[in-house]
């Protein structure tokens, strides 16, 4: 079966006055229809830039320098800009990290959702208002018609995030990219937003690319997981396999940082050091300086992704 989204050897670099920053250094992943793939890793590992690359929204001075982004078998890299704009927000939508910056503070909620509906669905003003109210109801906002007249500052953080999700769903997308959708929300609201996304995904048979650093969110929502570090995928496996048998030292380190109920530890075990600047060098493993189990070949040659069990790939010379 052909994947809905198939990303091959994607490279996104930033050409700055201070030097070359390799935000995404050649990654591969795929998502099937109705599946949730989680991209996991520390801030700065390339997760969000991967998502922006899929949508061809990389900000300058960055650009995609290599790779294929196949959506339903069609390479998005080859599409003219007007055609890409028709796909973006329609067949592929994105929920951005911070809802307050995703919404225009000087326009009413109804106007902002209505603009998406008029652009992608060709609705007139009256039909767009009706559809916008229906979308707000679908995402669990009460008194939807009244809320259409509100401004973003009139809503709580959780409500604003629901509005952003409603806007992302306005085009009835086949793929939803959710970039840290529960950031800055309290635990109760986080759970509600995750439950909402899962419910909408089931109803619409929609695929989801979930970007997060929270393994609790991953365990709750994902089917597969790609662990990213230094612009590379270090491990790719089904979600149950990641938790049961993490193969890469980085994945093991991330999981060791997660507190667990019923386990009485004096302290969590942090990963020493920090992410390499600019995505790391060409040679060797980017995790080498922080790895608790360094190995001689790691310094001179980047390990390839290798399958250690069916469907479980690890980028490590020791595996």
WOTANOR-V853284 format. One line per field, one symbol per residue. phi: phi as a letter, one per 20 degrees, with the letter a starting at -180 (. if undefined). psi: psi as a letter, one per 20 degrees, with the letter a starting at -180 (. if undefined). A space follows every 10 residues. Layout:
phi->???
psi->???
This chain:
phi->.fffccdclf ccddddfepe defcdodcab cegmedddec rfgneoffff fffgeldfff eebfdaocce dlndfffeff gfffffffnd ecccdefdff eedffddfgf fffffffffe dmeegfffff ffffffffen eflgfffgef egffdfgfff fffffgffeg elfecdddel fdfmdfgffg ffffffffff fffdleecdd dbddffffff ceeccdedbl mceebcagff fgfecfeegf ffffffeefc fndedfbfef efmbgffmnn efemffegfd ffcfcgfffd bffefcfebg ncdcebffe
psi->ppqgpopplp poqpnrhirp ongpjmqprq prpiqoppoq rrpjijghhg ghghilkpqq kqqpiqrqno okipohhiqq ghhhhhgpif hprporgohh ihqpijqqgh hghhgghhgh ikqrgghghg hghhghghjk orlghhhhiq qhiiqrghgg hhgggghhih jmqhppoool ijpjqrgghg hggghggggh gghilqqpop prjohggghh hqgrpopqpk jqohporqhh hghhmphqhg ghgghiipqp pipnqhqqor pqarqqpjir rhqrpijgii pilqqgihhh ppqrpqohrp joqpnphi.
